[in-house]
């Protein structure tokens, strides 16, 4: 996988810059994500600003954290995920065809775009800088306001179309890796929530998962369509602690000692309720831990094993 040093060493200043605007759609069953992209001619001033933004945004990334469903980065770090685990290849594929037919010749090609990608090309390859669009790109938002311009100490009507280009990017695509600064926007652009929804449906249908509970309807209601809970449900399915007899035996024996509010039926199955579902998820994620040093018990947001299981 590409490293943070590869991102920092990419020659932005001497590269060519192209801007692609993307619209999204889904179709078929199961739903398939589709992009429709067009490229936009840029002035030299805009190119210079985009290069400056890309340079500043990557400068803030001093380290990487491997992407996980519950992992979070901070101001100085980026989440890194392999390209193959995302739909980012669709962005690359759409932006390969820079023909006259794909050039933006009318404003409607840009209106209501979901995101844009700045493609920075050098002899070493391509760097893609991706950003979710704001309300200035949405027709309904523009139609709901009186557009004005302050010039020569006078506020005038100005209906000229404007499209904001942010001073930050949500993620970079370089070679076989993504470097993510805004996880929520990344998941929105590449429909990661939809993947989590499918994961949750499949998790509830698993006989092995159903056997852990007296019933799963309370779990279904608890998760609903909440993005955070869907991520957690996907992480539970990924970790598969509920399939480990030793883990489940230890959970039944130790849950009270770890302050977990979980109810067990006489046969050992979990009886979920609105009050107990948060602790059930903490348990199945293995996020309630005890320090051997202080003896204190902690909730953690993400776990990274440093020893073999």
Residue pairs with C-beta under 8 A, 6 or more apart in sequence:
1 80
1 82
1 176
1 177
2 174
2 175
2 176
2 177
2 179
3 64
4 61
4 62
4 63
4 64
4 78
4 80
4 179
6 174
6 175
7 58
7 61
7 127
7 172
7 174
7 179
8 58
8 59
10 58
10 120
10 122
10 124
10 127
10 174
11 122
11 124
12 51
12 54
12 55
12 120
12 127
13 51
13 55
14 122
15 51
15 120
15 121
15 122
15 127
16 120
16 121
16 122
17 42
17 47
17 50
17 51
17 118
17 119
17 120
17 121
18 39
18 42
18 95
18 98
18 118
18 119
18 121
19 39
19 40
19 42
19 46
19 50
19 116
19 117
19 118
19 119
20 37
20 38
20 39
20 40
20 91
20 94
20 95
20 116
20 117
20 118
20 119
21 37
21 38
21 39
21 40
21 104
21 109
21 110
21 113
21 115
21 116
22 35
22 36
22 37
22 91
22 94
22 113
22 114
22 115
22 116
22 117
23 35
23 36
23 37
23 112
23 113
23 114
24 33
24 34
24 35
24 36
24 114
24 115
24 189
24 191
25 33
25 34
25 36
26 32
26 33
26 34
26 191
26 194
27 34
30 198
31 194
33 87
33 90
33 190
33 191
33 194
34 90
35 90
35 91
35 94
36 94
37 91
37 94
37 95
37 102
37 117
38 102
38 103
38 104
38 109
38 110
39 95
39 98
39 102
39 103
39 104
40 103
40 104
40 110
41 103
41 104
42 50
46 165
49 165
50 118
50 129
50 165
51 120
53 129
53 165
53 166
53 167
53 168
53 169
54 118
54 120
54 127
54 129
54 169
56 167
57 129
57 168
57 169
57 172
57 181
58 172
58 179
60 75
60 76
60 181
61 76
61 77
61 78
61 179
61 181
62 76
62 77
63 76
63 77
63 78
64 77
64 78
64 79
64 80
64 179
65 71
65 72
65 73
65 77
65 78
65 79
65 80
66 79
66 80
66 81
66 304
67 79
67 80
67 81
67 85
67 178
67 180
68 235
68 302
68 304
69 196
69 231
69 232
69 234
69 235
69 238
70 231
70 232
70 235
70 285
70 301
70 302
71 79
71 302
72 79
72 183
72 301
72 302
73 79
73 180
73 181
73 183
78 171
78 172
78 179
78 180
78 181
79 179
79 180
79 183
79 186
80 177
80 178
80 179
80 180
81 177
81 178
81 180
82 176
82 177
82 178
83 89
83 173
83 175
83 176
83 177
83 178
84 176
86 178
86 190
86 192
87 190
87 191
88 128
88 173
88 178
88 190
91 117
91 128
91 130
91 173
92 126
92 128
92 173
95 117
95 119
95 128
104 110
107 161
110 137
110 161
110 163
111 137
111 138
111 139
111 161
112 137
112 138
112 139
113 133
113 137
114 132
114 133
114 189
115 130
115 131
115 132
115 133
115 170
115 189
116 130
116 131
116 133
116 165
117 128
117 129
117 130
117 131
118 128
118 129
118 130
118 131
118 169
119 126
119 127
119 128
120 126
120 127
120 128
120 129
121 127
125 174
125 175
127 172
127 173
127 174
128 172
128 173
128 174
129 169
129 172
130 169
130 170
130 171
130 172
130 173
130 189
131 165
131 166
131 168
131 169
131 170
131 185
132 170
132 182
132 185
132 188
132 189
133 163
133 164
134 164
134 166
135 141
135 142
136 142
136 162
136 163
136 164
137 163
137 164
142 161
146 157
147 157
147 158
147 159
147 160
147 162
148 155
148 156
148 157
148 158
149 155
149 156
149 157
149 158
149 160
150 156
168 181
168 182
169 181
170 180
170 181
170 182
170 185
170 186
170 189
171 178
171 179
171 180
171 181
171 182
171 185
171 186
172 178
172 179
178 186
180 186
184 227
186 192
187 193
187 227
193 227
193 230
195 234
196 227
196 230
196 231
196 233
196 234
197 225
197 230
199 230
199 233
199 234
199 237
200 223
200 230
200 233
200 234
200 237
202 237
203 209
203 233
203 234
203 236
203 237
204 210
204 216
204 219
204 220
206 237
208 242
208 243
209 216
209 237
209 242
210 216
211 269
212 242
212 248
212 269
212 270
213 219
213 269
213 270
213 271
213 272
214 265
214 269
214 270
214 271
214 272
215 271
215 272
216 272
218 272
218 273
218 274
218 277
219 272
219 277
219 280
221 274
222 229
222 272
222 274
222 277
222 278
223 229
223 230
223 232
223 233
229 281
232 281
232 285
233 281
235 285
236 242
236 281
236 284
236 285
239 284
239 285
239 286
241 247
241 248
241 284
241 285
241 286
242 248
242 284
247 286
248 268
251 262
251 283
252 264
252 268
255 262
255 283
258 288
258 290
258 297
259 288
259 297
260 279
260 282
260 283
260 288
261 275
261 276
261 279
262 270
262 276
262 279
262 280
262 283
263 270
263 271
263 272
263 273
263 276
264 270
264 271
265 271
270 280
272 280
279 288
281 287
282 288
282 299
285 303
286 303
287 299
287 300
287 301
287 303
288 297
288 298
288 299
289 297
289 298
289 299
289 300
289 303
290 296
290 297
290 298
291 297
291 298
